[in-house]
Amino acid sequence: MDAEIGSDRRIVRHRAHRPRAQQPSAACEGRRVIVVGGGIAGLSAATGLAERGVEVQLIEREPHLGGRVGGWTEQLGGEEIAMSRGFHAFFRQYYNLRRLLQRADPGLEKLTALDDYPLIDSSGRLDSFRGLPRHPPWNAVAFALRSPTFRARDLLRLDPRAAAPLGDVSVPGIYHSLDHVDAESFLRSINFPPAARHLAFEVFSRSFFAPPSQMSAAELAAMFHIYFLGSSEGILFDVPDAGFDRSLWTPLQKYLTARGADFRMGTAVQRIDRVGGDRAFRVHDDAGRTEEADGVVLAADVPGLRAVVDASPELHAPRWTESVRSLRAAPPFFVQRLWLDRPVAPHRAAFLGTAGRAPLDNISVLDRYDRDAQDWSARHGGSIVELHAYALPEDHRTDRLRQELLSRLHEIYPETAQAGLIAERFLVREDCPLFGLGDFARRPGVDTPHPGLVLAGDGIRIDLPVALMERAATTGWQAANRLLGGWGLPGHDLFSVPTAGRSAALRWLSARAKEGTR
């Protein structure tokens, strides 16, 4: 396995289409694709196509790239500050995303490692990922046994039959067996201690922007496979060392521009028509322009994808259109960034997950790892702190949320109660996909009924063990592969953690437990 992909010797390579007689210069001559959406999925698709000589035009609604991992600058007291939609963790298992970033940063030098990812509950009990074994199943066992919420005798109380799916996760098999069960009920059936369930699993499930009661147990089991029992990369992660635009997307845009890609920013696609003649599609934007192309990659977020398909009657196909319309957005989330006039205590972690401290889900201290924040901190002697609240109720009030989150910060980091607030920025968004009960079977995949039209994004189905940003990147590469294969061009290999349980012992135990339920 390529050394730069990852450290796990059992990474799976999913080989792309390779035509017998490769004539890329002739096959791609004049081929033109419009990529709708400049997030991770759209950028992955654009990269896969541009590298094979296809003419790419990327149309993005926002004035910046990156989608939900986008970055931009604002003015604060006469200074330019970096802004984003909040903290994102780049796990080592995100092979296809990391391969995308390597196009502009071969050594991934713009990513910096965080040495821990502590979790704290309402009683102040703290879990840590520092120093855990990297190889499964010992990573999960060690995490459980050293957790203050999980005792050795709790292992004996677990229901092995209920827990069996965790030992042998396969995709899409896990969805066939668990997608109709919610994550909260599934964990309760295993008999996890309530405190451990809330501290560990709830923190992870809420990273999908939904409470466990609304999240598919299959998605939770797949996540457990990706981060624990299916991978030896470990649970720690990297983060960009500066603003997302400066460290990630501006370099990638330059890389793609050098390969002929064109970017149209601040433009929303409204409708797509199917046409005859030399080109297959006509794309209409909100500036009144129309562009024709041989192929289209729809890599918009859930609301954007639904809006474009609804406004494009020539794309409608009975089952497929309903599949797109069935996509749901997760409940809204809130991000609050604070510029404080004094630093937080030096021992505070760069990132802290919280449980049982509603509405707060995590705290990040940007000047622990972000050069832009560090520069500001050096000039002003303070800290930049970010607070996240996921899965908000429909009747949430912004003013109340701001005060409640600030109170939680003061409760967990008491020194911040004495700090003055130099500035504050906050945002509320509701555009993340919901992975609810039964959604997997209804979810549209990369392919569509229309040759030349493909979908990509973290809400799009792909039968590989990937999630979140890695699902966005993987579907983007796959969308490019589908178009390239149709034109006789070679695609790009994809990579993942093992597609089934990697431990023979756990697979055996899982099989025995399943037999006992028959």
C-alpha positions, 0 to 999 in steps of 0.5 A: 500500500502507498506509504502516503495514504495511511499507516494501516496495513489493511487499507482497502484499495478500490480500483477504478475503471481502467480502459484496455486501450487508453487514449486520454488525449482523444477521449477527453478532447472537447469534454466539458463538465460543470461541477455545481458546488465548491465544497469537498465533494465538488472539489474532489470531482473537479480534481478527478476530472481536471487531472484527466484533461476534462474541461471543468467549470465549478460554480459555487453559491458562496464567495469562498470554497470549502462548503461547510469547511469553508473559510473567509475573512472579516474585519474586526477592529480594523484588523482582518480576521479568519472566519469559518463555520467551526471546528473540523477534525481531519481523521487519519482514516479520511484517505480520500480527503487527504489525497485531495489535500495532497494535490496542493500540499504533498506532505500535508504540512498544513495539517497539525496533529492534536495530541488528545480529544478529551470528553467531559460529562455533567459530573466532571468525569473526563475521558481521554484518547491520549495513549490508547493502543491503535490496533483494534479491538484493544483500542476500544477495550482500553478506552472503555476500561480506563473511562471513569464511566465504565467499570470492568464489571460492566463488560460482563453486563453487556448483551453480546447478542445486541452488540454483535453487529459492532463486531462485524460491520459491513457496508451496506449489510449493516444498514439492512440490519440496523437502519430501522433502529435508532442509535439511542435504543440500540445502545440501551439494548447493549446495556452500556452504562448510561454515563458511558453511553452519554459521554462517549457515544452521544458525543460522536452521534451528535457530530452527525448533527442529530440527537441519538434518538433521531439517528440511525443505529446503522450509521452509529455502528458504521462510525464505530467500525471506521474509528475503532474496530475497523481501523488501526489509524487511531482516534486522534486527528489533525486540524488545519494550522490556519484559516481553511481558505489560506491553508486548504482551499486557496492552494487547491484552487491554484492547483486546479486553475493550473490544470484549466479549471474555471471557478465562478464564485458567488453564483447559484445554479437554478435549473438544469435542462437536458438538450440535444446536439453536441452537449447533453446539458444546459445549466442556468444560474441566478445571474441569467447565464446559461452554460452547456456541458457534456456532464454535470456533477451536482455536489450541492448541499441537501437544500440546494440539491433538492431545489435544483432538482425540483426546478428542473422538470427535464431531470425528473424520473419517478423513483429518483426524484422522490429519492432526492426529495426524501433527503432531509436536513438535520436540525440546525446547529449554532457556532459562537466564536468569542475573542477574549481579552485574556488567555484561557488556562494553559492546560486547557485542551485545543478541543473538548467534547461535552456531554450532559451540558446542553446546549453545549457540545464542544469547546475549541481554543483556536490559538492552541493550533491556528496560526491566525488565532495565535497571531491575534493572541500575541497582539492582544494577549487573549484567546479565541474560543469557539462553542458549538451547539448541535441538534437545536430544537425548532423553537431555539432563540439565538439570544438565549443560546448565546447566554447559555453557551457562555454560561457553560464556558464559564462553568467548565473553564472558570477563568473565562468568567473574568475575561472581557469580551472583545468581540463575538461572531455567531451563525446558525445553519440548517444544511447538514444531511440527516441520517435518520431511521430508514434513510439509507434505502431511500438515499440517492447514490452517485449514479442517476437515471441520466447519463452524464449527470452524477451526484456527490456529497456527504448525504449521497449514498455510497456502499463503502465505510466512509462518513462525514467529510470523507463521504463527501470526498469519496462520492466526489472522486466516484462521481468523476470516475463515473463520467471518466469511465463513460468516456473511456478514460481511467478513473482514480482509485479509492481507499477505505478502512476494511469493508467488514470486521477486521478481527477474526475473533470478533467476527466469530463472536458476532456470528455466534451471537447472531446464531443465538438470536435465531 
